Amino acid sequence: MARNFDLPGRSPVIASRGMAATSHPLSTSAAIEILQDGGNAVDAAIAAVAVQCVVEPHMTGLGGDCFAIVTEADGHMAGFNGSGAAPRAISTAALRDQGLSEITPDSVHAITVPGAVRAWETLLKAHGSKPLKKLLRRAISYARDGFPVAPRVAHDWVHSVGKLAADPASASTYLVNGEAPKAGDILRLPRLADTLSAIASGGADAFYTGDIAQDIVATLRARGSFMTLDDLAACHTTAVAPVLKDYRGHTIAELPPNGQGLVALIMLGLLERFDGAALDPMSPERLHLQMEAARLAYAMRNRFIADPGHMDVCHSALISPEALDQLAAQISPDKRNDAIAVPSLAPQTDTVYISVVDKDGLAVSFINSIFKEFGSGVLAPQSGVLLHNRGCSFRVEPGHPNTIEGGKRPMHTILPAFGLKDGAPWMSFGVMGGHYQPCGHVHVLTNMIDHGMDVQEAIDAPRLFLDDTFTKLQVESGIPEAAVAGLAARGHDVVRASAPIGGAQAIQIDRKRGTLTGGSDPRKDGHAAGY
């Protein structure tokens, strides 16, 4: 498809030596700076995410988790699970003794060990080439000397004033006279700058032991947490093998549980059983099939996916031909299947996704998050570390594979992805937006593979997804009225989305032409750049 230059929009970015795509221009600039200075894709991704921990504090931070897929030029892939665990002393029984039947986003028990910083160091040791001292320099500068608040960041910030005001340290750090900063305001985070400097000099141990760890644990224990210094010191990153599934001549890689990458692979396996390419991309027929596939895939997620050591089914069984055939039989092209039950979920969440490819063909698909906007809203006051609330994805339900227990990782929403074609790297991509992410992977992939869109068109295309109760179908304003009517006629309860759905970045790799083609999401302050 060719862009109509008579209409507003953005073209994909095409380069040949290196490229980065992130949701923030300052992050992308930091990545390109590292690439031009001789660093590789992993170096650039770490520099970029560190900047975003400063300039997009509502989306990500040192107090969150991270996952990554690193792909070499020959197609060899390595996965990294940088999600933290629940404190060792916590248990479902202990919380039920406190009268708790769920972990709400504002519960101190939602704060699990933050795994991101350990994961950054692990990635660098395995695939990087530059020291943290060099890679964190730009982030430290923005934190200490100040950074301008970007337009989309300012737009989001106002929704979290109440959360930030409830914590004195957060209020004094992230509010200006009790209000959210405006676009263009300069914000400084000196305590976070000190913490970043400590990590730059002392590595991840400077975060997980010593003064920073003591500040985090003291802050949490004062609120009734089970977290200890030993819990932080035990934080580790797990190397994992990506799970692969073919879809119409392409091999798609997702990370295994505790993440939800299998949701995307289940959806692709179901959609492959229908001729989606023959349907108009904005037709109710295509959109209906995608949402029925999504409802089935998310129902499987909520039943089975958890810390893999606690799952009662092998993840490969969930994408077996037999399992997919059984699920596909529940999809009618003409009618919503009301028998598909997906429990309601916590509201959509916040994340940053980064894609980088370097001159040697090394690519990294990288995602980092503090879960809800500004995470838990709890800031460790001396270190300036804002803590996530990933643990609210746990259940407090004896016997369920995702019930909370000490040392266990929760079911996770964030997921990087990668695509191969004929065994060679084809695309590094990812989607932001909590539960929407695997569905967003499928939207981007099918837009490109089935409908011939370029990477930017695939990202720009209007989206739809289920609401937090998984009963209503939210559609962006770009979905035509005829499609809305067609979905309603098939039994969907359709509403217009009150906000943009998710965000995405991607870099497509064309080895024959020697080019990289990047796309970024205008729903965010997305920015792709190359050289």
Phi, psi and omega per residue, in radians:
M1 nan 2.519 3.140
A2 -1.931 2.431 -3.135
R3 -1.190 2.454 3.024
N4 -1.512 1.852 -3.061
F5 -1.319 -0.051 3.037
D6 -1.377 -0.223 -3.087
L7 -1.919 2.635 3.063
P8 -1.054 2.604 3.131
G9 2.826 -2.998 3.098
R10 -2.371 2.541 3.094
S11 -1.522 2.734 2.979
P12 -1.145 2.717 3.110
V13 -1.648 2.280 -3.113
I14 -2.099 2.239 3.126
A15 -2.545 3.106 -3.087
S16 -2.254 -0.361 -3.036
R17 -1.757 -0.521 -3.129
G18 -3.120 2.738 -3.113
M19 -2.700 2.602 3.020
A20 -2.378 2.491 3.076
A21 -2.357 2.113 3.135
T22 -2.410 3.121 3.136
S23 -1.625 0.167 -3.119
H24 -2.572 2.268 -3.104
P25 -1.008 -0.658 -3.130
L26 -1.178 -0.567 3.087
S27 -1.187 -0.799 3.117
T28 -1.074 -0.729 3.120
S29 -1.066 -0.696 3.116
A30 -1.104 -0.704 3.135
A31 -1.139 -0.796 -3.133
I32 -1.117 -0.653 3.099
E33 -1.017 -0.759 3.137
I34 -1.181 -0.743 3.122
L35 -1.069 -0.755 -3.111
Q36 -1.238 -0.338 3.121
D37 -1.627 0.199 3.073
G38 1.696 0.000 3.083
G39 -1.317 2.854 3.126
N40 -1.737 -3.051 -3.047
A41 -1.093 -0.673 3.134
V42 -1.187 -0.748 3.060
D43 -0.955 -0.831 -3.078
A44 -1.131 -0.680 3.136
A45 -1.132 -0.697 3.115
I46 -1.145 -0.742 3.092
A47 -1.076 -0.703 -3.116
A48 -1.178 -0.796 -3.093
V49 -1.199 -0.592 3.094
A50 -1.081 -0.703 3.070
V51 -1.085 -0.749 -3.115
Q52 -1.172 -0.479 3.047
C53 -1.110 -0.382 3.091
V54 -1.616 -0.883 -2.941
V55 -1.577 -0.250 3.040
E56 -2.199 1.103 -3.010
P57 -1.193 -0.324 3.103
H58 -1.369 -0.270 -3.069
M59 -1.814 -0.574 -3.035
T60 -2.725 2.981 -3.126
G61 3.114 3.020 3.083
L62 -1.106 -0.428 -3.109
G63 -1.554 0.422 -3.123
G64 -2.116 -2.823 -3.104
D65 -2.054 2.937 3.116
C66 -2.674 2.656 3.040
F67 -2.367 2.697 3.132
A68 -2.686 2.652 2.929
I69 -2.135 2.147 3.088
V70 -1.876 2.215 -3.089
T71 -2.157 2.216 3.115
E72 -1.468 2.937 -3.048
A73 -1.067 -0.432 3.132
D74 -1.530 0.055 3.118
G75 1.640 -0.075 3.097
H76 -1.182 2.313 -3.060
M77 -2.085 2.577 3.022
A78 -2.346 2.340 3.122
G79 -1.882 2.641 -3.128
F80 -2.338 2.170 3.092
N81 -1.827 1.821 -3.135
G82 -1.852 0.702 3.093
S83 -1.654 2.475 -3.121
G84 -1.545 2.870 -3.060
A85 -1.805 2.911 3.008
A86 -1.227 2.664 3.073
P87 -0.963 2.526 -3.060
R88 -1.053 -0.544 -3.031
A89 -1.478 -0.128 -3.083
I90 -1.446 2.733 3.076
S91 -2.791 2.820 3.041
T92 -1.048 -0.741 -3.123
A93 -1.075 -0.739 -3.126
A94 -1.114 -0.691 3.137
L95 -1.264 -0.652 3.093
R96 -1.163 -0.557 3.052
D97 -1.134 -0.459 3.073
Q98 -1.470 0.028 3.137
G99 1.498 0.249 -3.098
L100 -1.637 2.349 3.064
S101 -2.014 -0.074 3.064
E102 -2.719 2.856 3.075
I103 -1.918 1.894 -3.101
T104 -1.404 2.785 -3.115
P105 -1.029 -0.429 -3.117
D106 -1.692 0.127 3.109
S107 -1.379 2.445 3.066
V108 -1.091 -0.423 3.140
H109 -1.309 -0.156 3.038
A110 -1.354 -0.206 -3.093
I111 -1.549 1.819 3.083
T112 -1.658 3.037 3.107
V113 -1.052 2.243 3.085
P114 -1.332 2.143 -3.028
G115 -1.714 -0.097 -2.952
A116 -1.087 -0.861 -3.011
V117 -1.110 -0.717 3.080
R118 -1.086 -0.679 -3.136
A119 -1.146 -0.700 3.102
W120 -0.994 -0.845 -3.109
E121 -1.120 -0.711 3.127
T122 -1.091 -0.761 3.098
L123 -1.058 -0.772 -3.127
L124 -1.120 -0.721 3.133
K125 -1.130 -0.607 -3.084
A126 -1.442 -0.639 -2.971
H127 -2.407 -0.119 -3.079
G128 -1.492 3.071 -3.139
S129 -2.381 -0.141 -3.093
K130 -2.082 2.671 3.135
P131 -1.354 2.705 3.092
L132 -0.987 -0.602 -3.120
K133 -0.983 -0.660 3.116
K134 -1.371 -0.709 -3.020
L135 -1.271 -0.475 -3.115
L136 -1.612 -0.002 -3.052
R137 -1.015 -0.790 -3.106
R138 -1.171 -0.732 3.118
A139 -1.102 -0.732 3.118
I140 -1.082 -0.730 3.132
S141 -1.084 -0.782 3.137
Y142 -1.136 -0.670 -3.138
A143 -1.195 -0.726 -3.058
R144 -1.437 -0.775 -3.032
D145 -1.616 -0.294 3.082
G146 1.929 2.648 3.105
F147 -2.438 2.600 3.091
P148 -1.429 2.361 3.129
V149 -1.257 2.219 -3.109
A150 -1.342 2.763 -3.059
P151 -1.015 -0.869 -3.119
R152 -1.190 -0.606 3.092
V153 -1.078 -0.783 3.114
A154 -1.093 -0.701 3.120
H155 -1.031 -0.750 -3.112
D156 -1.289 -0.603 -3.004
W157 -1.001 -0.673 -3.037
V158 -1.089 -0.418 -3.116
H159 -1.332 -0.167 -3.068
S160 -1.982 0.228 -3.114
V161 -1.032 -0.763 -3.128
G162 -1.089 -0.750 3.117
K163 -1.092 -0.811 -3.117
L164 -1.174 -0.651 -3.123
A165 -1.151 -0.402 -3.098
A166 -1.308 -0.265 3.137
D167 -2.063 2.022 -3.047
P168 -0.961 -0.732 -3.125
A169 -1.171 -0.703 3.104
S170 -1.155 -0.715 -3.127
A171 -1.099 -0.753 -3.110
S172 -1.259 -0.373 -3.097
T173 -1.614 -0.730 -2.948
Y174 -1.991 0.056 3.035
L175 -2.074 2.569 3.121
V176 -1.984 1.887 -3.058
N177 0.945 0.704 3.086
G178 1.409 0.052 -3.099
E179 -2.163 2.840 3.059
A180 -1.243 2.502 3.065
P181 -1.140 2.710 3.135
K182 -1.711 2.824 3.108
A183 -0.971 2.256 -3.136
G184 1.635 -0.258 3.064
D185 -1.137 2.530 3.114
I186 -1.662 2.187 -3.128
L187 -2.059 2.453 3.108
R188 -2.136 2.464 -3.098
L189 -2.274 1.285 -2.997
P190 -1.098 -0.633 -3.130
R191 -1.225 -0.651 3.054
L192 -1.143 -0.635 3.076
A193 -1.060 -0.722 3.110
D194 -1.107 -0.714 3.134
T195 -1.158 -0.761 3.080
L196 -1.062 -0.685 3.103
S197 -1.124 -0.675 3.108
A198 -1.127 -0.707 3.108
I199 -1.169 -0.705 3.125
A200 -1.038 -0.624 -3.106
S201 -1.545 -0.701 -2.996
G202 -1.927 0.058 3.137
G203 1.247 -2.936 -3.080
A204 -1.093 -0.506 3.135
D205 -1.069 -0.486 3.097
A206 -1.159 -0.408 3.112
F207 -1.547 -0.730 -2.995
Y208 -1.589 -0.096 3.036
T209 -2.405 2.965 3.060
G210 1.366 -2.694 -2.973
D211 -1.081 -0.707 -3.108
I212 -1.135 -0.823 3.116
A213 -1.074 -0.711 3.122
Q214 -1.101 -0.668 3.104
D215 -1.117 -0.761 3.141
I216 -1.114 -0.841 -3.085
V217 -1.162 -0.736 3.116
A218 -1.063 -0.703 3.132
T219 -1.095 -0.730 -3.099
L220 -1.339 -0.714 -3.129
R221 -1.098 -0.576 3.106
A222 -1.128 -0.346 3.130
R223 -1.775 0.061 3.080
G224 1.709 0.264 3.133
S225 -1.302 2.752 3.033
F226 -1.548 -0.028 -3.021
M227 -1.097 2.446 3.102
T228 -2.275 2.935 3.061
L229 -1.089 -0.605 3.115
D230 -1.133 -0.622 3.101
D231 -1.066 -0.782 3.130
L232 -1.172 -0.766 -3.094
A233 -1.113 -0.462 -3.110
A234 -1.450 -0.060 -3.083
C235 -1.017 2.335 3.137
H236 -2.516 2.756 3.069
T237 -1.797 2.417 -3.107
T238 -1.836 2.224 3.005
A239 -1.372 2.272 -3.086
V240 -2.313 2.685 3.068
A241 -1.580 2.153 3.087
P242 -1.000 2.607 3.083
V243 -1.605 2.255 -3.046
L244 -1.934 2.484 3.034
K245 -2.572 2.357 3.123
D246 -1.409 2.488 3.032
Y247 -2.480 1.827 3.031
R248 0.841 0.988 3.061
G249 1.504 0.066 3.114
H250 -2.204 2.564 3.074
T251 -1.885 2.095 -3.068
I252 -1.806 2.297 -3.129
A253 -1.930 2.242 3.020
E254 -2.251 2.781 3.100
L255 -1.473 2.601 -3.134
P256 -1.295 2.984 3.076
P257 -0.958 2.594 0.473
N258 -1.485 0.014 3.094
G259 -1.365 2.991 -3.057
Q260 -1.772 0.388 -3.119
G261 -1.023 -0.513 3.122
L262 -1.063 -0.449 3.108
V263 -1.031 -0.773 3.124
A264 -1.106 -0.732 -3.109
L265 -1.209 -0.638 3.048
I266 -1.102 -0.805 3.125
M267 -1.029 -0.801 3.134
L268 -1.088 -0.707 3.121
G269 -1.104 -0.617 3.101
L270 -1.277 -0.788 -3.089
L271 -1.178 -0.483 3.125
E272 -1.135 -0.324 3.120
R273 -1.461 0.019 3.086
F274 -2.198 2.733 -3.104
D275 -1.581 1.248 -3.113
G276 -1.121 -0.532 -3.110
A277 -1.140 -0.395 3.141
A278 -1.423 -0.128 -3.086
L279 -1.749 2.577 3.033
D280 -1.104 2.402 -3.076
P281 -1.074 -0.419 3.117
M282 -1.842 0.312 -3.131
S283 -1.400 2.622 3.081
P284 -1.115 -0.496 3.138
E285 -1.094 -0.828 -3.133
R286 -1.175 -0.803 -3.094
L287 -1.124 -0.652 3.093
H288 -1.090 -0.818 3.133
L289 -1.049 -0.728 -3.135
Q290 -1.112 -0.716 -3.100
M291 -1.302 -0.556 3.039
E292 -1.177 -0.711 3.060
A293 -1.078 -0.690 3.124
A294 -1.118 -0.778 -3.105
R295 -1.075 -0.719 3.105
L296 -1.165 -0.751 -3.100
A297 -1.155 -0.706 3.133
Y298 -1.237 -0.564 3.057
A299 -1.096 -0.694 3.075
M300 -1.138 -0.720 3.109
R301 -1.008 -0.865 -3.038
N302 -1.208 -0.406 3.110
R303 -1.455 -0.660 -2.902
F304 -2.031 -0.566 -2.896
I305 -1.438 2.294 -3.110
A306 -2.849 -2.982 2.939
D307 -0.892 2.188 -3.008
P308 -1.029 -0.443 3.095
G309 -1.229 -0.160 -3.101
H310 -2.101 0.034 3.113
M311 -1.316 2.545 3.139
D312 -1.774 0.265 3.054
V313 -2.576 2.507 3.075
C314 -1.224 2.395 -3.053
H315 -1.086 -0.497 3.141
S316 -1.142 -0.482 3.131
A317 -1.164 -0.447 -3.098
L318 -1.279 -0.329 3.124
I319 -2.061 0.343 3.092
S320 -1.236 2.672 3.110
P321 -0.971 -0.653 -3.125
E322 -1.142 -0.774 3.129
A323 -1.134 -0.731 -3.130
L324 -1.176 -0.651 3.095
D325 -1.084 -0.740 3.139
Q326 -1.115 -0.702 3.125
L327 -1.221 -0.767 -3.094
A328 -1.063 -0.525 3.131
A329 -1.136 -0.274 3.130
Q330 -1.541 -0.035 -3.109
I331 -1.735 2.174 2.986
S332 -1.816 2.330 3.108
P333 -1.152 -0.245 -2.977
D334 -1.986 -0.183 -2.992
K335 -2.621 2.415 3.025
R336 -1.143 2.339 3.115
N337 -1.542 1.797 -3.092
D338 -1.242 -0.186 -3.132
A339 -1.380 -0.240 3.104
I340 -1.311 2.070 -3.077
A341 -1.932 2.107 3.065
V342 -2.129 2.000 -3.138
P343 -1.021 2.608 3.092
S344 -1.105 2.672 -3.031
L345 -2.236 2.919 3.069
A346 -1.122 2.702 -3.112
P347 -1.018 2.874 -3.101
Q348 -0.983 2.682 -2.958
T349 -2.158 3.135 -2.943
D350 -2.218 2.492 -2.911
T351 -2.775 2.809 2.888
V352 -2.132 2.482 3.093
Y353 -2.143 2.410 -3.063
I354 -2.298 2.347 3.030
S355 -2.198 2.325 3.131
V356 -2.433 2.389 3.005
V357 -2.275 2.350 -3.092
D358 -1.841 -3.123 -3.039
K359 -1.146 -0.386 3.140
D360 -1.635 0.042 3.118
G361 1.565 0.003 3.039
L362 -1.221 2.317 -3.101
A363 -2.255 2.544 3.068
V364 -2.328 2.269 3.036
S365 -1.894 2.059 -2.799
F366 -2.433 2.321 -3.130
I367 -2.410 2.457 -3.026
N368 -2.501 2.401 -2.989
S369 -2.676 2.678 2.910
I370 -2.005 0.329 3.022
F371 1.311 -1.706 -3.134
K372 -1.355 2.955 3.082
E373 -1.012 2.173 -3.054
F374 1.000 0.470 3.063
G375 0.991 -2.277 3.114
S376 -1.321 -0.270 -3.000
G377 1.412 -0.008 -3.116
V378 -1.672 2.151 -3.127
L379 -1.951 2.199 3.001
A380 -1.216 2.004 -2.838
P381 -1.194 -0.570 -3.084
Q382 -1.425 -0.562 -3.085
S383 -1.692 -0.266 -3.111
G384 1.247 0.343 -3.128
V385 -1.546 2.064 3.076
L386 -1.529 2.236 -2.961
L387 -1.731 2.438 -3.118
H388 -1.345 3.102 3.095
N389 -2.328 0.739 -3.094
R390 -1.027 -0.473 -3.082
G391 -1.156 -0.201 3.091
C392 -1.273 -0.090 2.996
S393 -1.365 -0.288 3.042
F394 -1.172 2.767 2.914
R395 -1.808 2.838 2.967
V396 -2.040 1.288 -2.924
E397 -2.530 1.681 -3.098
P398 -0.908 2.328 3.107
G399 1.633 -0.336 3.117
H400 -1.382 2.440 -3.104
P401 -1.070 -0.396 -3.120
N402 -1.823 0.347 3.060
T403 -1.281 2.624 -3.030
I404 -1.289 2.368 3.016
E405 -2.609 2.756 -3.104
G406 -1.068 2.354 3.115
G407 1.336 0.121 -3.079
K408 -1.724 2.501 3.059
R409 -1.586 2.478 3.132
P410 -1.378 2.808 2.916
M411 -0.971 2.333 -2.965
H412 -2.077 2.480 -3.119
T413 -1.600 -0.429 -2.996
I414 -1.463 2.441 -3.050
L415 -2.717 2.174 2.963
P416 -1.445 2.867 3.119
A417 -2.557 2.849 3.120
F418 -2.634 2.606 3.115
G419 -2.168 2.449 3.033
L420 -1.997 2.690 2.999
K421 -2.397 2.173 -3.055
D422 0.958 0.608 3.091
G423 1.414 -0.081 -3.104
A424 -1.858 2.670 3.106
P425 -0.960 2.302 3.140
W426 -2.072 -0.794 -3.116
M427 -2.760 2.325 2.971
S428 -1.760 2.135 -3.021
F429 -2.680 2.829 3.087
G430 -2.934 2.860 -3.072
V431 -2.308 2.462 3.060
M432 -1.770 2.705 3.077
G433 2.260 0.626 2.996
G434 0.998 -2.192 -3.070
H435 -1.075 -0.461 -3.123
Y436 -1.172 -0.355 -2.914
Q437 -0.915 -0.926 3.140
P438 -1.122 -0.628 3.058
C439 -1.106 -0.670 3.084
G440 -1.125 -0.662 3.040
H441 -0.972 -0.804 -3.117
V442 -1.160 -0.694 3.098
H443 -1.029 -0.867 -3.110
V444 -1.100 -0.813 -3.090
L445 -1.110 -0.827 -3.104
T446 -1.240 -0.540 3.043
N447 -1.038 -0.688 -3.109
M448 -1.437 -0.904 -3.018
I449 -1.280 -0.779 -3.076
D450 -1.489 -0.525 -2.964
H451 -2.121 0.111 2.971
G452 1.217 0.335 3.111
M453 -1.299 2.607 2.985
D454 -1.365 3.024 -2.987
V455 -1.074 -0.646 3.138
Q456 -1.270 -0.714 3.092
E457 -1.074 -0.691 -3.128
A458 -1.111 -0.607 3.098
I459 -1.314 -0.715 -3.082
D460 -1.217 -0.490 -2.988
A461 -0.937 2.464 -3.135
P462 -0.996 2.558 -3.041
R463 -2.085 2.828 2.997
L464 -2.527 2.673 3.126
F465 -2.852 2.853 3.119
L466 -1.281 2.623 3.110
D467 -1.376 -3.079 -3.038
D468 -1.133 -0.398 3.103
T469 -1.546 -0.125 -3.089
F470 1.028 0.486 3.076
T471 -1.984 -0.596 3.131
K472 -1.749 2.673 3.136
L473 -1.905 1.981 -3.139
Q474 -1.569 2.314 3.129
V475 -2.199 2.432 3.080
E476 -1.230 2.874 -3.047
S477 -1.100 -0.404 -3.126
G478 -1.332 -0.196 3.081
I479 -1.238 2.148 -3.063
P480 -1.095 2.672 3.127
E481 -1.065 -0.606 3.124
A482 -1.092 -0.656 3.102
A483 -1.206 -0.681 3.097
V484 -1.056 -0.795 3.134
A485 -1.116 -0.690 3.128
G486 -1.160 -0.643 3.074
L487 -1.166 -0.751 3.113
A488 -1.077 -0.693 3.133
A489 -1.114 -0.423 3.110
R490 -1.571 0.079 3.029
G491 1.778 0.090 3.121
H492 -1.456 2.429 3.036
D493 -1.559 1.707 -2.943
V494 -1.726 2.323 3.040
V495 -2.311 2.657 3.051
R496 -1.312 2.330 3.137
A497 -1.121 2.419 -3.131
S498 -1.443 -0.179 -3.138
A499 -2.646 2.788 3.084
P500 -1.005 2.583 -3.109
I501 -1.711 1.929 3.020
G502 1.159 -2.926 3.111
G503 -2.834 2.745 -3.056
A504 -2.608 2.682 2.961
Q505 -2.390 2.648 3.120
A506 -2.784 2.610 3.011
I507 -2.280 2.078 3.109
Q508 -1.626 2.414 -3.037
I509 -1.969 2.078 3.107
D510 -1.972 1.698 -3.042
R511 -1.254 -0.561 -3.135
K512 -1.136 -0.749 -3.123
R513 -1.530 -0.278 -3.099
G514 1.275 0.599 -3.092
T515 -2.163 2.749 3.007
L516 -2.087 2.321 -3.131
T517 -2.145 2.042 -3.036
G518 -1.942 2.571 3.051
G519 -2.319 2.615 3.112
S520 -2.477 2.825 -2.925
D521 -1.638 2.107 3.073
P522 -1.231 -0.191 3.051
R523 -1.198 -0.404 3.031
K524 -1.896 -2.834 2.965
D525 -1.655 0.720 -3.016
G526 -0.985 2.504 -3.071
H527 -2.622 2.076 3.003
A528 -1.909 2.455 3.141
A529 -2.605 2.618 3.108
G530 -2.468 -3.129 3.094
Y531 -2.633 nan nan
